[in-house]
């Protein structure tokens, strides 16, 4: 039988504080007495509380996720880029969703729409060979970086090898 997941409300109730105070104590924000912070953290530990990523995203206005669209089906370039992106953007804080476009414009646009619907914080576009490609879209509402291949639009951000 599975146990219900503890919420911030449960933590606040057990610690005898408001939900706002519990949130501040767990996030290290606000001016709270050390005893209050300790009580909230003890309650969270006792309940095995894990923050809700969806609630965190709503509060922060970010998804803590980056999308990567690639044509590199083998992963020779996209996997090292994925690992580098996760490490650089904050190990354990950011996730990268990898989408394989397989040189198919329809599939690529589907992935772009899906990633934007998931409210990613940015998109990395990469491929299996260096070169130039058309931009993935116009008016994309998040930052887009082309890695290992360049966008044909000089206004786009492209990171390419210089060898």
C-alpha positions in Angstrom: 0.0 0.0 0.0 1.5 3.3 -1.0 1.7 6.2 1.3 0.5 9.7 0.3 3.3 12.0 -0.7 3.8 14.7 1.9 3.0 18.3 0.9 4.3 21.7 2.1 1.0 22.0 4.0 1.8 18.8 5.9 5.2 20.1 6.8 3.8 23.4 8.0 1.1 21.7 10.1 3.6 19.4 11.8 6.0 22.3 12.5 3.1 24.5 13.7 3.8 27.3 11.2 2.1 28.8 8.1 2.8 27.4 4.6 4.6 30.6 3.7 6.9 30.2 6.7 7.6 26.6 5.9 8.4 27.5 2.3 10.8 30.3 3.5 12.5 28.0 6.0 13.0 25.2 3.4 14.3 27.6 0.7 16.5 29.7 3.0 14.6 32.9 2.4 13.2 35.6 4.7 14.2 36.4 8.3 13.2 33.5 10.5 14.3 32.4 13.9 16.8 29.6 13.9 14.4 27.5 16.0 11.6 27.9 13.5 13.9 26.9 10.6 15.1 23.8 12.6 11.5 22.8 13.4 10.4 23.1 9.8 13.4 21.1 8.5 12.9 18.4 11.1 9.2 18.2 10.1 10.2 17.9 6.4 12.7 15.2 7.2 10.2 13.3 9.4 7.6 13.4 6.6 10.2 12.6 3.9 9.0 15.8 2.1 10.2 16.3 -1.4 9.5 19.6 -3.1 7.0 19.4 -6.0 8.8 20.3 -9.2 5.6 21.7 -10.8 4.9 24.0 -7.9 8.6 25.1 -7.9 8.3 25.8 -11.7 5.2 27.9 -11.2 6.7 29.9 -8.4 10.0 30.5 -10.1 8.5 31.1 -13.6 11.0 28.5 -14.9 10.9 24.8 -15.8 14.5 24.1 -15.0 14.6 22.2 -18.3 16.3 22.8 -21.6 15.4 21.1 -24.8 17.9 19.7 -27.2 16.9 18.9 -30.8 19.5 16.9 -32.8 20.0 15.1 -36.0 22.8 13.1 -34.5 21.1 9.7 -34.2 24.3 8.0 -33.0 25.0 10.5 -30.2 28.6 11.1 -31.1 28.2 14.9 -30.6 24.8 15.3 -29.0 25.5 13.1 -25.9 28.7 15.0 -24.9 26.8 18.3 -25.5 23.9 17.0 -23.4 26.3 16.1 -20.5 28.1 19.4 -20.9 24.9 21.4 -20.9 23.6 19.7 -17.7 27.0 20.3 -16.0 27.3 23.9 -17.1 23.7 24.9 -16.4 23.7 23.5 -12.9 24.3 19.8 -12.2 21.3 18.5 -10.4 19.3 21.7 -11.0 18.7 21.6 -14.8 17.5 18.7 -17.0 18.0 18.4 -20.7 15.3 16.7 -22.8 16.9 15.2 -25.9 14.8 15.0 -29.1 15.9 13.3 -32.3 14.7 15.1 -35.5 16.3 12.5 -37.9 16.7 15.2 -40.6 12.9 15.4 -40.8 11.6 19.0 -40.8 8.1 17.9 -39.7 9.6 15.9 -36.8 11.8 18.8 -35.9 8.9 21.3 -35.8 6.9 18.8 -33.7 9.7 18.6 -31.2 10.0 22.3 -31.1 6.2 22.7 -30.4 6.4 20.0 -27.8 9.3 21.5 -26.0 7.8 24.9 -26.0 4.5 23.5 -24.6 6.6 22.0 -21.8 7.8 25.5 -21.1 11.5 24.7 -21.5 13.8 27.5 -20.5 15.8 27.3 -23.7 16.7 25.1 -26.7 19.9 23.8 -28.0 20.0 22.7 -31.7 22.8 20.4 -32.8 23.6 17.9 -35.5 25.9 15.1 -36.6 28.2 17.3 -38.6 29.4 20.9 -38.6 27.9 23.3 -41.1 25.1 25.8 -41.5 21.4 25.3 -41.2 18.3 27.5 -41.4 17.0 28.8 -38.1 14.7 26.4 -36.2 12.0 28.9 -36.1 11.1 32.6 -36.0 10.0 34.3 -32.9 10.9 31.4 -30.7 10.0 32.7 -27.2 13.0 31.2 -25.4 16.8 31.4 -26.1 18.1 29.1 -28.8 21.7 28.1 -29.1 23.1 26.3 -32.1 26.0 24.0 -31.1 28.5 22.4 -33.4 26.6 23.8 -36.3 25.7 27.4 -37.2 22.4 29.0 -37.9 22.3 30.8 -41.3 20.9 33.8 -39.4 23.9 35.8 -38.1 21.8 37.2 -35.3 21.4 33.7 -33.8 23.8 32.4 -31.2 26.0 29.7 -32.7 28.8 27.9 -31.0 31.0 26.1 -33.6 34.5 24.5 -33.6 37.2 26.6 -35.3 39.3 23.8 -36.6 
